[in-house]
Amino acid sequence: MMVLRRKIGEAIRINDDIRIVIQDIQGGHSVRFAIDAPANVAVHRLEVYSIIEQENRAANQGDALTWLKGGK
């Protein structure tokens, strides 16, 4: 894991096609940033990505119909 310090307006570049720009820092604990990435690159919050992974696992295990009906 890499830890960086950035100020408002500064950016981080990932490869040639992803850019993260610091937009705002509130109270020293909350950072608002913008992600500029190609349309074919999925960008999700971790909690959303975890749900997507669970759905994909259920679909691969043949439990998709049960999951769709609200089962676990």
Buried (B, 14 or more C-beta within 10 A) or exposed (E): EEEEEBEEEEEBEEEEEBBBBBEEBEEEEEEEBEEEBEEEEEEEEEEEEEEEEEEEEBEEEEEBEEBEEEEE
